[in-house]
Every structure is written in C-alpha cells, then in structure tokens.
C-alpha cells in the first residue's frame, strides 16, 4: 500500500439485527461455532438482519479531509465506529495507519461529580493521552474551552454548552493522525462552532487526516475537499465535495413526496383555458431539471372560448416552502396582447436561470386586463429543480434563493467606486 495512504476500506460490510432477542441468539451461536473452529458465516444475512454498511471501498491519504453525507440510518456512524475499532466488519478489510481520535460523543466518560479540571485528566487518559501530555496542553485546553471560573466546579453544574466545550477542547488536543468528527459542530453556540471550525482547519496544516460527518452541508463544503454520499449502507457517489452535495440535494428533492400539498388550486371562468405548461431548455426540449445559469423557458399553450381583449398572463415562482420569490406578468413588463382568440401560446424566457440549487414551485395564470377576473389560475401546480451551475461561467453563489446581477468594486484608496451609466 502507498506509504501516504493512512486509511483504506476494501469491500467492507457490517450487518445488524432488527430483533434484540434474535441478535443475542445469533451472538451465542457465533461464539459457539468459533470456539469449536467453525465459521460463523458472518458474510451471510440471517432472518431480521440487514447490511448497515454494504461493500464500501475507498482510501485516504495523509492530510486529506473527507465528508460523509446522507440520510439518517445510511451507515455513516457505523463506518466511523469501525474505523475507531468499536466494531469489526463482517466482510472486507480495513487498514488504518496511525493514532485515531474520535469526536463522536464529546464529553463521553465525564464524571458528573468530578470537577472540570479532574475530568480533563480523566477524559484525556481515556483518549490515550499521558499525564505529561495533558500537563503540557492543560492551559491550551482550558483556554479553548473558555469555561471561566467553573474549571474547579463539578461538571454536573455545567450548562450543556459548557459541557460540550470542555469535551471538545480535550478531544481536539489528543493529537490524532486520523480524526473522526460526527455532528460535533451541530452543538454549542455560534461563536463556539466558529472556533471549532477554525481549529479543524488548522489541523490541515498539521497533516491530520479527517473524516467529517454532518447534516450541515455548508460545514462539509468548508472543511472537506472530497466527500462520500451514502444511502442504504452503500456509496452512491464519491468525489469532489461540491459535486457530491449537489447529487445528494438532487436525490432529496426528487424523493420528496409533494402529493399531499394543500396549496395546489385551480380556478377561473375558463374563457381562456391554459391547456399545457412546459419548461424548456435552449433547444426547446422539455425537462424538469435545469442547471443554474442556463437558458430557461416557460411555454403556456391556451385556447379561448370567445374573443378576449387585453388578457394579462402571470407567472409566480415560489420556494418549496411557498415563499414568493418573483411574480412577473405581461402588464408590468409592458407586453400588450390586444386580443386573444382561438388557440395560442406565450413564452417567458430567462437567458440565465438565476435561482440557486433547490426545488421551485410555479404558478401560471391568465386574468382580465383589470386583474379582477381569473380566466384560468393554476396555483403552484408545477415544479422544477435547479442543479448547481455557474452564472456567466464564473459566479457560484451558495446562499439564498437567487442571484442578483451586481458588481464588486475593490478600491485601495478611500474613494467612491465609479459606476458605468448608459
């Protein structure tokens, strides 16, 4: 194996049993078979068993940071526990080089009746630190934990935030070669989370290999250059973090069941009826998934029951939670439709789709010229998904719902930026 590779998974699988009683029976059977030299057939599933991790293979080099993302129950924590030696795989091989540190349950092993000072020494010993190591790092641990005058108070009197700060401070100073982090940054206040993130970034310079598990995808993006997307115990995607996060988001959006939404309404006189709504790309090909920054068209086909003068067509864009983002209409855009009769169509065109990654709901409607009579109103009956992409081949916004065209002007001198005016 390459000397720079510190962690390697080779077709690793781990199974659990859904029934506690049957699990105990299986355990006794396996022990008995092993005692007489027979195989326990750990590579096979028995009744009520399932693969929590199934045929996982990957490797990590020294100093790399790997994110693990996926839904609850997909096998992320089980994978970490196998690396940490808590569980052994039922199939496959795990190779680990160096000392493993785990930030999985910060403060695990703290005694509530002992003081913070005493628990630093006890917890440090549990994590493999010698008394000399703890003595040398004691002041740094206390400074990082920032628990003030409570250092010599029993930890049972600590707030949950103080407890977590002290646990993280001890664990982060154990100098591991491989650090396992499981949802640690989901606890504590905002300032502490920022301090933890900065500390984890510092470990990159020290060559520490990190595996980071979190449902906070922005933290994964900041801390990890590569990521694995797990689902049902299997690797679905493995690669650059931004690409893996986008695949995960896309799957989540596709799997979400919107059939029970109660905000889907259609009403109107049907003097003009919208017969078809299509989302199109620049080649006029219908689809429901677009990349941010690409051309985007909405085509409405309609039929009129009688001659209609000055109808107003409306499109509403909403977030998945129903928040209105934009509601363009032909009247506000100075598009005049003198008369509508028979069959027709109208297209709304965006040269560059400005919405960030997510699922969006769409309302389409046609009203009379005064906005008083609805001929045909389709409230949030349509949806499309936006994947990651670049605006103008360079802009990559991660936050909010949409990109607002603007410019950044950086001046070395204290002067007002000059704006070009047409």
Secondary structure, DSSP 8 states (H G I E B T S, - for coil): --TTEEEEEEEEEEEEES-HHHHHHHHHHHHHHHHTT----TTS--TTEEEEEEEEEEEEETT-EEEEE-STTSSHHHHHHHHTTSS--SEEEEEE-S-EEEESSTTTT--TTSBHHHHHHHHHHHTT--HHHHHHHHHHHHHHH--GGGGGSBGGGS-HHHHHHHHHHHHHTS--SEEEEESGGGSS-HHHHHHHHHHHHHHHHTT-EEEEE-S-HHHHHHH-SEEEEEETTEEEEEEEHHHHHHHHHHHHHHH---TT-S--EEE---SEEEEEEEEE-TT--B-SEEETTS-EEEEEEEEESS-EES-EEEEEEEETT--EEE--BTTTTT----EE-SEEEEEEEESS--B-SEEEEEEEEEE-TTS--EEEEEEEEEEEEEE---BTTTB---SSSB---------SSS--------
